[in-house]
Amino acid sequence: MAELIFYTNPMSRGQTVRWMLEEIGQPYDTELLEYGTSMKAEPYLSINPMGKVPAIRHDGKVVTEVAAICLYLADAFPEAGLAPDPRDRADYYRWVFFTAGPVEAAFTCRSLGVEVPPERQAMAGFGSYDTAINTLEQGLTGRQFIAGDRFTAADLFVGAMVNFMLTFKLLEPRPVFTDYAARMTDRDAHRRAQEIDGRLIAEAQAKQQG
């Protein structure tokens, strides 16, 4: 069996990749990294020169960026059923990369207090926060799933992002968002992932206090 290694910190976006790993149901090893120390030093910088998590190494190949990791794992382990047929991937790709691009840029700017002047919105890929968020709302309205008629890696990624934004009050709790996040996270794999990372967070906090 090919080696699968997961590089993460439990208090990071690695939580989304942990969920994806639990969904595919394959054995994997976890390497925990600390902010400012092991994350910014060798040997990890040879894995990701950005010095950020998460990342995976599968059969000698490195993948970084949460969206890329999720889609890679869906293809690498097709038996998990997390990727649509290649002929049915228009919405699958569209909404994953819309969320990873315009939506993330929009809420990042909002959280930093950065407002793009109206006359310069054409220069910003997301236009404005309201435009990006309203577009995401339209994409979710009237759908059980974001891409097709079943849960896929697109729902995992978009659902995790919506849930994150709601949790940290970066997104208005409109019913379409709260309902979607609740449906997508109501999965055994998500609960397992949360339990694992929750335990790791508690252990790290206990170590700091000790």
DRENKOL-81976 format. One line per field, with one value per residue (C-alpha): residue number from 1; residue in one letter; x, y, z. Coordinates in nm, 4 decimals. Layout:
// DRENKOL-81976
i NUM, ...;
aa A, ...;
xx X, ...;
yy Y, ...;
zz Z, ...;
// end
This chain:
// DRENKOL-81976
i 1, 2, 3, 4, 5, 6, 7, 8, 9, 10, 11, 12, 13, 14, 15, 16, 17, 18, 19, 20, 21, 22, 23, 24, 25, 26, 27, 28, 29, 30, 31, 32, 33, 34, 35, 36, 37, 38, 39, 40, 41, 42, 43, 44, 45, 46, 47, 48, 49, 50, 51, 52, 53, 54, 55, 56, 57, 58, 59, 60, 61, 62, 63, 64, 65, 66, 67, 68, 69, 70, 71, 72, 73, 74, 75, 76, 77, 78, 79, 80, 81, 82, 83, 84, 85, 86, 87, 88, 89, 90, 91, 92, 93, 94, 95, 96, 97, 98, 99, 100, 101, 102, 103, 104, 105, 106, 107, 108, 109, 110, 111, 112, 113, 114, 115, 116, 117, 118, 119, 120, 121, 122, 123, 124, 125, 126, 127, 128, 129, 130, 131, 132, 133, 134, 135, 136, 137, 138, 139, 140, 141, 142, 143, 144, 145, 146, 147, 148, 149, 150, 151, 152, 153, 154, 155, 156, 157, 158, 159, 160, 161, 162, 163, 164, 165, 166, 167, 168, 169, 170, 171, 172, 173, 174, 175, 176, 177, 178, 179, 180, 181, 182, 183, 184, 185, 186, 187, 188, 189, 190, 191, 192, 193, 194, 195, 196, 197, 198, 199, 200, 201, 202, 203, 204, 205, 206, 207, 208, 209, 210;
aa M, A, E, L, I, F, Y, T, N, P, M, S, R, G, Q, T, V, R, W, M, L, E, E, I, G, Q, P, Y, D, T, E, L, L, E, Y, G, T, S, M, K, A, E, P, Y, L, S, I, N, P, M, G, K, V, P, A, I, R, H, D, G, K, V, V, T, E, V, A, A, I, C, L, Y, L, A, D, A, F, P, E, A, G, L, A, P, D, P, R, D, R, A, D, Y, Y, R, W, V, F, F, T, A, G, P, V, E, A, A, F, T, C, R, S, L, G, V, E, V, P, P, E, R, Q, A, M, A, G, F, G, S, Y, D, T, A, I, N, T, L, E, Q, G, L, T, G, R, Q, F, I, A, G, D, R, F, T, A, A, D, L, F, V, G, A, M, V, N, F, M, L, T, F, K, L, L, E, P, R, P, V, F, T, D, Y, A, A, R, M, T, D, R, D, A, H, R, R, A, Q, E, I, D, G, R, L, I, A, E, A, Q, A, K, Q, Q, G;
xx 0.0000, 0.1249, 0.2504, 0.0163, 0.1500, -0.0504, 0.1351, -0.0767, -0.1417, -0.4798, -0.5529, -0.5345, -0.7109, -0.5691, -0.8994, -1.0630, -0.8023, -0.8370, -1.2077, -1.1280, -0.8826, -1.1448, -1.3915, -1.1630, -1.1073, -0.7448, -0.4635, -0.2424, 0.0341, 0.0160, 0.3134, 0.2314, 0.4096, 0.4286, 0.3803, 0.7006, 0.9303, 0.9066, 0.6642, 0.9273, 1.2310, 1.3703, 1.2722, 0.9235, 1.0345, 1.1360, 0.7739, 0.6200, 0.8561, 0.5700, 0.6125, 0.2378, 0.0068, -0.1666, 0.0168, 0.0174, 0.2708, 0.1238, 0.3447, 0.6267, 0.4166, 0.3530, 0.0248, -0.0390, -0.3436, -0.6625, -0.8763, -0.6055, -0.5557, -0.9271, -0.9680, -0.6451, -0.7577, -1.0992, -0.9260, -0.6538, -0.9131, -1.2137, -1.3641, -1.4691, -1.7107, -1.6204, -1.5691, -1.8367, -1.7896, -1.5442, -1.8310, -2.0252, -1.7605, -1.8562, -2.0201, -1.7692, -1.4736, -1.6617, -1.7722, -1.4576, -1.2400, -1.4920, -1.4860, -1.1070, -1.0605, -1.3160, -1.4939, -1.1745, -1.0296, -1.3529, -1.3720, -0.9979, -1.0213, -1.3304, -1.1571, -0.8561, -1.0762, -0.9766, -1.2417, -1.1860, -1.2979, -1.5859, -1.3745, -1.1138, -1.3413, -1.2759, -0.9126, -1.0097, -1.0999, -1.3849, -1.5205, -1.6715, -1.7563, -2.1301, -2.0923, -1.8911, -2.1151, -2.4379, -2.3043, -2.2251, -2.5755, -2.7226, -2.5096, -2.6435, -3.0071, -3.2442, -2.9742, -2.9173, -2.5562, -2.3323, -2.2420, -2.4844, -2.7164, -2.4789, -2.2090, -1.8697, -1.5351, -1.6854, -1.9417, -1.6702, -1.4566, -1.7363, -1.9189, -1.6056, -1.5429, -1.9010, -1.8970, -1.5661, -1.6948, -2.0142, -1.8238, -1.5963, -1.8779, -1.7216, -2.0470, -2.4018, -2.5986, -2.8473, -3.0605, -2.9139, -2.5650, -2.6528, -2.8652, -2.6003, -2.3202, -2.5296, -2.6185, -2.2662, -2.1002, -2.3565, -2.1314, -1.9455, -1.6163, -1.6506, -1.7235, -1.4205, -1.1981, -1.3241, -1.2658, -0.9072, -0.8173, -1.0021, -0.7951, -0.4726, -0.5663, -0.6441, -0.3120, -0.1196, -0.2957, -0.2296, 0.1371, 0.1621, -0.0040, 0.2200;
yy 0.0000, 0.3493, 0.5598, 0.8418, 1.1041, 1.3990, 1.7089, 1.9285, 2.1234, 2.0512, 2.4242, 2.4860, 2.4255, 2.0804, 1.9988, 1.9958, 1.7566, 1.5369, 1.5130, 1.4191, 1.1533, 1.0058, 1.0018, 0.8037, 0.5474, 0.4676, 0.4358, 0.7411, 0.8667, 1.2085, 1.4378, 1.7261, 2.0567, 2.3620, 2.7204, 2.9200, 2.6242, 2.2881, 2.4340, 2.6880, 2.4597, 2.1564, 1.8888, 2.0353, 2.3237, 2.0638, 1.9484, 2.2968, 2.5935, 2.8186, 2.6718, 2.6242, 2.3305, 2.1190, 1.9066, 1.5419, 1.3096, 1.0158, 0.7575, 1.0107, 1.2935, 1.6120, 1.8023, 2.1320, 2.3641, 2.2314, 2.2342, 2.0596, 1.7969, 1.7198, 1.6809, 1.4809, 1.2361, 1.1973, 1.0918, 0.8835, 0.6773, 0.6505, 0.3690, 0.6321, 0.7760, 1.1388, 1.2553, 1.2700, 1.1089, 1.3235, 1.4198, 1.5632, 1.7797, 2.1287, 2.2321, 2.0250, 2.2267, 2.5537, 2.5772, 2.4347, 2.6914, 2.9723, 2.9056, 2.8683, 3.1849, 3.4688, 3.3619, 3.3147, 3.6423, 3.8214, 3.7009, 3.7444, 4.1080, 4.1520, 3.9999, 4.2302, 4.5358, 4.5845, 4.7345, 4.7491, 5.0913, 5.0610, 5.2097, 4.9336, 4.6320, 4.5310, 4.4704, 4.2304, 3.8775, 3.8689, 4.2123, 4.2825, 4.0817, 4.1080, 3.9998, 3.6897, 3.5866, 3.6477, 3.4377, 3.1535, 3.1803, 3.1521, 2.8460, 2.6723, 2.7788, 2.4975, 2.2310, 1.9438, 1.9205, 2.1728, 1.9471, 1.6766, 1.4527, 1.3152, 1.4202, 1.4779, 1.6331, 1.9617, 1.9490, 1.8612, 2.1581, 2.4128, 2.2840, 2.3077, 2.6627, 2.7748, 2.6121, 2.7834, 3.1247, 3.0817, 2.9676, 3.2719, 3.5111, 3.5902, 3.5046, 3.6220, 3.3220, 3.3113, 2.9948, 2.8628, 2.8726, 2.7370, 2.4557, 2.3547, 2.3545, 2.1472, 1.8905, 1.8537, 1.8154, 1.5601, 1.2721, 1.0078, 1.0938, 1.4570, 1.3544, 1.1233, 1.3987, 1.6476, 1.3991, 1.3345, 1.7013, 1.7951, 1.5433, 1.6724, 2.0326, 1.9348, 1.7514, 2.0501, 2.2871, 2.0597, 2.0427, 2.4221, 2.4574, 2.1920;
zz 0.0000, -0.0872, 0.2003, 0.3049, 0.5455, 0.6770, 0.7982, 1.0213, 1.3361, 1.4963, 1.5230, 1.1502, 0.8214, 0.8539, 1.0236, 0.6798, 0.5409, 0.8506, 0.7722, 0.4114, 0.5256, 0.7553, 0.4654, 0.2363, 0.5107, 0.4290, 0.6846, 0.7185, 0.9433, 1.1060, 1.1604, 1.3946, 1.3431, 1.5652, 1.4547, 1.4307, 1.4985, 1.3199, 1.0656, 0.9579, 0.9554, 0.7797, 0.7117, 0.6680, 0.4464, 0.1905, 0.1927, 0.1787, 0.1380, 0.2532, 0.6005, 0.6343, 0.6956, 0.5887, 0.3361, 0.2419, 0.0891, -0.0967, -0.2653, -0.2703, -0.4175, -0.2173, -0.2319, -0.0520, -0.0368, 0.1184, -0.1965, -0.3984, -0.1277, -0.1078, -0.4829, -0.5105, -0.2422, -0.4046, -0.7272, -0.5605, -0.3705, -0.6053, -0.4016, -0.1443, -0.4009, -0.3294, -0.6880, -0.9588, -1.2957, -1.4974, -1.7311, -1.4365, -1.2729, -1.3885, -1.0600, -0.8644, -0.9883, -1.0139, -0.6529, -0.4944, -0.6676, -0.6252, -0.2502, -0.2357, -0.4431, -0.4323, -0.1128, 0.0869, -0.0418, 0.0455, 0.4051, 0.4573, 0.3555, 0.5719, 0.8752, 0.8228, 0.7903, 0.4272, 0.2012, -0.1731, -0.3045, -0.5539, -0.8317, -0.7818, -0.7394, -1.0991, -0.9981, -0.7169, -0.8157, -0.5631, -0.6538, -0.3145, -0.0048, -0.0747, -0.4370, -0.3432, -0.0542, -0.2450, -0.5317, -0.2940, -0.1505, -0.4995, -0.5652, -0.2546, -0.2787, -0.3673, -0.3594, -0.1230, -0.2429, -0.4166, -0.7104, -0.8117, -0.6167, -0.3531, -0.1093, -0.2724, -0.1873, -0.3080, -0.0260, 0.2207, 0.1199, 0.0768, 0.3841, 0.5968, 0.4770, 0.5394, 0.8830, 0.9655, 0.8587, 1.0582, 1.3680, 1.3616, 1.2637, 0.9267, 0.7532, 0.8148, 0.9479, 0.6626, 0.6703, 0.3451, 0.5012, 0.8450, 0.7020, 0.4499, 0.7074, 0.9477, 0.6797, 0.5468, 0.8868, 1.0080, 0.9093, 1.1055, 0.9355, 1.0420, 1.3994, 1.4031, 1.2650, 1.5214, 1.8013, 1.6887, 1.6504, 1.9682, 2.1621, 2.0083, 2.0942, 2.4543, 2.4845, 2.3479, 2.5852, 2.8826, 2.7862, 2.7715, 3.1102, 3.2609;
// end
